Amino acid sequence: MNGVSKSVPIENVLGCVLAGGQSRRMGGGDKSLLDVGGKTMLEMILARLSPQVESIVLNANGDPNRFGHFGLSVVPDPVGDFAGPLAGILAGLTYVKENRPDVSHVVSVAGDTPFFPANLVKDLCSSVPSEKPVIALATSSDKLHPVFGLWPVSLCSDLHTWLSTGQSGKVLAFVDRHDSVEVSFNTDASTGLDPFFNANRPEDLNTVRKALT
């Protein structure tokens, strides 16, 4: 990026928590609603994300009332049947297209990753120009975390076409069609864990609980 490009204003970003999966490795159900030390993972994620963006939506499928007490708009996958994180990202982009003309980008975060960086949105926004569509993806320890990304709303139609025509549901397959950058983040100082540690299995919940003590 050249030095004269303006970065994406944080006030133009909407947060989207991806909680639309089936949690097979956790035995099914909503991973984000599992208790980890007196609070749910979703509570922890919202506590991390809320100071970073002005508004948040939750991508989840099924009855939205189970998330009613969080006071969030719940947006289901617009295409497919549990079509993966790309469908959740599309849900956030579609919500913006239909409801938030003031928003230019959506930042996606996983619903099972409670220690993601407190500077996630700021650093992703500062890594891309506001005047052209560039996707920003998070990395840590030389590993890419494509579910944590900043997505231009202008890519909504292309992503919808991509998924509705049966193309790959893998995030990077879609990203490869567009300009993108990678943004590196450090180990979480308070826990010593990779900031993108995700609780996929029951034993991972114990790691989260231990990190909180």
Secondary structure, 3 states (H helix, E strand, C coil): CCCCCCECCHHHEEEEEECCCCCHHHCCCCHHHCECCCCEHHHHHHHHHCCCCCCEEEECCCCHHHHHHHCCEEECCCCCCCCCHHHHHHHHHHHHHHHCCCCCEEEEEECCCCCCCCCHHHHHHHCCECCCCCEEEEEECCEEEEEEEEEEHHHHHHHHHHHHCCCCCCHHHHHCCCCEEEEECCCCCCCCCCCCCCCCCHHHHHHHHHHCC
